[in-house]
Amino acid sequence: MKKFFSRIFLLLISLTLVVPAFAEFENPPIVDEAGYLMQSELTELSEKLDLVREKYSFEVAIYTESDMTSDTAEASADDIYDYSGYGAGENDDGIMLYICSDTREYHFTTHGKGREFFNSNGLVYLESKVVPHLSENDYYEAFEAYIEASEELLEMAKAGTPYNKKSYSIKYIITVIVLCLLIPLLVAFLKMKKKLNKMKTARENDYAANYVKPGSMNITTSRDLFLYSHITKTEKAKSSSGTHTSSSGRTHGGRGGSF
């Protein structure tokens, strides 16, 4: 009988060692208080996001709301992450996509290893995948793109090469800019020179009267009338990024803006 209970005890201990990957996340992967998703979409995307979280033991979450929790999208994302228990492992590693529907603002907040795995270049890449869908109000597509891009960046970090960790050198950037400016100018110059060579008979004439047939036009009154003007203004999407300290005193990385 003692052997039986000993085996049961050992079995329970072994189970506790196997399960931590499923028990380290205190919150659901998606909290959609803004109501962007139907229940079937929420279930489908949550299952996909859960697989990513469990595979990498890393927090990847989405949180949407109508009324902003704090004064800014950045502060709201940080506070929700810090005070709601988001994060994986001892350092609460992870990333969260926060969206406020009323102000149409978004923010990616990162913490722990999330700041390294989703560095500034990685966040720009993530933003390029997600924000175009947000601008078109395709929230299901935006969240799906977020999940796929996050897994891609986590896989690169797992291999020891976080996305584009090394930025291009200043010399490389200047070279690219110079080439982009010179090549079009050179092509335009050659085309213009070719056309000018075909117009050797053309002579400059400073007076338009030489082109008018005598007696064909008689102007008695001449005046300029301003009819109307129409100006269209379109606000450009704004974004900001960088490392900062949240209200809880913890260091976060992140990037965000409006859509």
Buried (B, 14 or more C-beta within 10 A) or exposed (E): EEEEEEEEEEEEEEEEEEEEEEEBBEBBBBBBEBEBBEEEBBEBBBEBBBEBBBBBEBBBBBBBBEEBBBEBBBBBBBBBBBEBEBBBBEEBBBBBBBBBBEBBBBBBBBBBBBBBBBBBBBBBBBBEBBBBBBEEEBBBBBBBBBBEBBBBBBBBBEEEEBBBBEEEEEEEEEEEEEEEEEEEEEEEEEEEEEEEEEEEEEEEEEEEEEEEEEEEEEEEEEEEEEEEEEEEEEEEEEBEBEEBEBEEEBEBBBBBBBB
